[in-house]
């Protein structure tokens, strides 16, 4: 499965390193994290990581492979 997680704000490279398994792109004041998610527990772990880093998740969606 591939997922896209859109967060509010432009993440720094240092902050993006907290998500080594995902690629990221900054667009219009938002950061999009995207990449493979191997299982549901991995997805919940990514969301927990966002929360612990104080990132506001705007959207999360599964994307075609």
CNS distance restraints for C-alpha pairs under 8 A (distance, minus, plus):
assign (resid   1 and name CA) (resid  36 and name CA) 5.66 0.50 0.50
assign (resid   1 and name CA) (resid  37 and name CA) 5.55 0.50 0.50
assign (resid   1 and name CA) (resid  38 and name CA) 6.48 0.50 0.50
assign (resid   1 and name CA) (resid  39 and name CA) 7.94 0.50 0.50
assign (resid   1 and name CA) (resid  62 and name CA) 7.10 0.50 0.50
assign (resid   1 and name CA) (resid  63 and name CA) 7.60 0.50 0.50
assign (resid   1 and name CA) (resid  64 and name CA) 7.79 0.50 0.50
assign (resid   1 and name CA) (resid  65 and name CA) 6.71 0.50 0.50
assign (resid   2 and name CA) (resid  34 and name CA) 7.17 0.50 0.50
assign (resid   2 and name CA) (resid  35 and name CA) 5.27 0.50 0.50
assign (resid   2 and name CA) (resid  36 and name CA) 4.29 0.50 0.50
assign (resid   2 and name CA) (resid  37 and name CA) 5.70 0.50 0.50
assign (resid   2 and name CA) (resid  62 and name CA) 5.82 0.50 0.50
assign (resid   2 and name CA) (resid  63 and name CA) 5.46 0.50 0.50
assign (resid   2 and name CA) (resid  64 and name CA) 6.73 0.50 0.50
assign (resid   2 and name CA) (resid  65 and name CA) 6.05 0.50 0.50
assign (resid   3 and name CA) (resid  34 and name CA) 5.61 0.50 0.50
assign (resid   3 and name CA) (resid  35 and name CA) 5.75 0.50 0.50
assign (resid   3 and name CA) (resid  36 and name CA) 6.32 0.50 0.50
assign (resid   3 and name CA) (resid  37 and name CA) 6.51 0.50 0.50
assign (resid   3 and name CA) (resid  60 and name CA) 7.16 0.50 0.50
assign (resid   3 and name CA) (resid  61 and name CA) 5.66 0.50 0.50
assign (resid   3 and name CA) (resid  62 and name CA) 4.37 0.50 0.50
assign (resid   3 and name CA) (resid  63 and name CA) 5.46 0.50 0.50
assign (resid   4 and name CA) (resid  32 and name CA) 6.57 0.50 0.50
assign (resid   4 and name CA) (resid  33 and name CA) 5.68 0.50 0.50
assign (resid   4 and name CA) (resid  34 and name CA) 4.37 0.50 0.50
assign (resid   4 and name CA) (resid  35 and name CA) 6.84 0.50 0.50
assign (resid   4 and name CA) (resid  59 and name CA) 7.99 0.50 0.50
assign (resid   4 and name CA) (resid  60 and name CA) 5.69 0.50 0.50
assign (resid   4 and name CA) (resid  61 and name CA) 5.43 0.50 0.50
assign (resid   4 and name CA) (resid  62 and name CA) 6.32 0.50 0.50
assign (resid   4 and name CA) (resid  63 and name CA) 6.73 0.50 0.50
assign (resid   5 and name CA) (resid  32 and name CA) 5.68 0.50 0.50
assign (resid   5 and name CA) (resid  33 and name CA) 5.09 0.50 0.50
assign (resid   5 and name CA) (resid  34 and name CA) 6.29 0.50 0.50
assign (resid   5 and name CA) (resid  57 and name CA) 7.02 0.50 0.50
assign (resid   5 and name CA) (resid  58 and name CA) 7.74 0.50 0.50
assign (resid   5 and name CA) (resid  59 and name CA) 5.88 0.50 0.50
assign (resid   5 and name CA) (resid  60 and name CA) 4.44 0.50 0.50
assign (resid   5 and name CA) (resid  61 and name CA) 6.66 0.50 0.50
assign (resid   6 and name CA) (resid  30 and name CA) 6.82 0.50 0.50
assign (resid   6 and name CA) (resid  31 and name CA) 5.80 0.50 0.50
assign (resid   6 and name CA) (resid  32 and name CA) 4.45 0.50 0.50
assign (resid   6 and name CA) (resid  33 and name CA) 6.31 0.50 0.50
assign (resid   6 and name CA) (resid  57 and name CA) 5.96 0.50 0.50
assign (resid   6 and name CA) (resid  58 and name CA) 5.50 0.50 0.50
assign (resid   6 and name CA) (resid  59 and name CA) 5.05 0.50 0.50
assign (resid   6 and name CA) (resid  60 and name CA) 6.21 0.50 0.50
assign (resid   7 and name CA) (resid  30 and name CA) 5.78 0.50 0.50
assign (resid   7 and name CA) (resid  31 and name CA) 5.33 0.50 0.50
assign (resid   7 and name CA) (resid  32 and name CA) 6.37 0.50 0.50
assign (resid   7 and name CA) (resid  33 and name CA) 7.91 0.50 0.50
assign (resid   7 and name CA) (resid  55 and name CA) 6.42 0.50 0.50
assign (resid   7 and name CA) (resid  56 and name CA) 5.50 0.50 0.50
assign (resid   7 and name CA) (resid  57 and name CA) 4.41 0.50 0.50
assign (resid   7 and name CA) (resid  58 and name CA) 5.27 0.50 0.50
assign (resid   7 and name CA) (resid  59 and name CA) 7.09 0.50 0.50
assign (resid   8 and name CA) (resid  29 and name CA) 6.90 0.50 0.50
assign (resid   8 and name CA) (resid  30 and name CA) 4.82 0.50 0.50
assign (resid   8 and name CA) (resid  31 and name CA) 6.52 0.50 0.50
assign (resid   8 and name CA) (resid  55 and name CA) 6.91 0.50 0.50
assign (resid   8 and name CA) (resid  56 and name CA) 5.51 0.50 0.50
assign (resid   8 and name CA) (resid  57 and name CA) 6.46 0.50 0.50
assign (resid   8 and name CA) (resid  58 and name CA) 6.35 0.50 0.50
assign (resid   9 and name CA) (resid  29 and name CA) 4.99 0.50 0.50
assign (resid   9 and name CA) (resid  30 and name CA) 4.51 0.50 0.50
assign (resid   9 and name CA) (resid  31 and name CA) 6.19 0.50 0.50
assign (resid  10 and name CA) (resid  26 and name CA) 5.95 0.50 0.50
assign (resid  10 and name CA) (resid  27 and name CA) 7.85 0.50 0.50
assign (resid  10 and name CA) (resid  29 and name CA) 5.50 0.50 0.50
assign (resid  10 and name CA) (resid  30 and name CA) 5.32 0.50 0.50
assign (resid  10 and name CA) (resid  31 and name CA) 5.40 0.50 0.50
assign (resid  11 and name CA) (resid  15 and name CA) 5.99 0.50 0.50
assign (resid  11 and name CA) (resid  16 and name CA) 6.22 0.50 0.50
assign (resid  11 and name CA) (resid  26 and name CA) 7.43 0.50 0.50
assign (resid  11 and name CA) (resid  30 and name CA) 7.96 0.50 0.50
assign (resid  11 and name CA) (resid  31 and name CA) 6.20 0.50 0.50
assign (resid  12 and name CA) (resid  16 and name CA) 6.18 0.50 0.50
assign (resid  13 and name CA) (resid  17 and name CA) 6.30 0.50 0.50
assign (resid  14 and name CA) (resid  18 and name CA) 7.40 0.50 0.50
assign (resid  15 and name CA) (resid  19 and name CA) 7.95 0.50 0.50
assign (resid  16 and name CA) (resid  20 and name CA) 7.39 0.50 0.50
assign (resid  16 and name CA) (resid  24 and name CA) 7.34 0.50 0.50
assign (resid  19 and name CA) (resid  23 and name CA) 8.00 0.50 0.50
assign (resid  19 and name CA) (resid  46 and name CA) 7.85 0.50 0.50
assign (resid  21 and name CA) (resid  35 and name CA) 7.19 0.50 0.50
assign (resid  21 and name CA) (resid  36 and name CA) 7.73 0.50 0.50
assign (resid  22 and name CA) (resid  33 and name CA) 6.04 0.50 0.50
assign (resid  22 and name CA) (resid  34 and name CA) 5.40 0.50 0.50
assign (resid  22 and name CA) (resid  35 and name CA) 4.95 0.50 0.50
assign (resid  22 and name CA) (resid  36 and name CA) 7.28 0.50 0.50
assign (resid  23 and name CA) (resid  33 and name CA) 5.73 0.50 0.50
assign (resid  23 and name CA) (resid  34 and name CA) 5.39 0.50 0.50
assign (resid  23 and name CA) (resid  35 and name CA) 6.18 0.50 0.50
assign (resid  24 and name CA) (resid  31 and name CA) 6.72 0.50 0.50
assign (resid  24 and name CA) (resid  32 and name CA) 5.43 0.50 0.50
assign (resid  24 and name CA) (resid  33 and name CA) 4.40 0.50 0.50
assign (resid  24 and name CA) (resid  34 and name CA) 6.13 0.50 0.50
assign (resid  25 and name CA) (resid  31 and name CA) 5.73 0.50 0.50
assign (resid  25 and name CA) (resid  32 and name CA) 5.34 0.50 0.50
assign (resid  25 and name CA) (resid  33 and name CA) 6.78 0.50 0.50
assign (resid  26 and name CA) (resid  30 and name CA) 5.75 0.50 0.50
assign (resid  26 and name CA) (resid  31 and name CA) 4.39 0.50 0.50
assign (resid  26 and name CA) (resid  32 and name CA) 6.30 0.50 0.50
assign (resid  27 and name CA) (resid  31 and name CA) 6.16 0.50 0.50
assign (resid  27 and name CA) (resid  32 and name CA) 7.57 0.50 0.50
assign (resid  37 and name CA) (resid  42 and name CA) 6.22 0.50 0.50
assign (resid  37 and name CA) (resid  43 and name CA) 6.23 0.50 0.50
assign (resid  38 and name CA) (resid  42 and name CA) 6.39 0.50 0.50
assign (resid  38 and name CA) (resid  43 and name CA) 7.97 0.50 0.50
assign (resid  39 and name CA) (resid  43 and name CA) 6.63 0.50 0.50
assign (resid  40 and name CA) (resid  44 and name CA) 6.36 0.50 0.50
assign (resid  41 and name CA) (resid  45 and name CA) 6.09 0.50 0.50
assign (resid  42 and name CA) (resid  46 and name CA) 6.27 0.50 0.50
assign (resid  43 and name CA) (resid  47 and name CA) 6.39 0.50 0.50
assign (resid  44 and name CA) (resid  48 and name CA) 6.10 0.50 0.50
assign (resid  45 and name CA) (resid  49 and name CA) 6.11 0.50 0.50
assign (resid  46 and name CA) (resid  50 and name CA) 6.30 0.50 0.50
assign (resid  47 and name CA) (resid  51 and name CA) 6.29 0.50 0.50
assign (resid  48 and name CA) (resid  52 and name CA) 6.11 0.50 0.50
assign (resid  49 and name CA) (resid  53 and name CA) 6.20 0.50 0.50
assign (resid  50 and name CA) (resid  54 and name CA) 6.31 0.50 0.50
assign (resid  50 and name CA) (resid  55 and name CA) 5.08 0.50 0.50
assign (resid  50 and name CA) (resid  56 and name CA) 7.28 0.50 0.50
assign (resid  50 and name CA) (resid  57 and name CA) 7.36 0.50 0.50
assign (resid  51 and name CA) (resid  55 and name CA) 5.72 0.50 0.50
assign (resid  51 and name CA) (resid  56 and name CA) 7.22 0.50 0.50
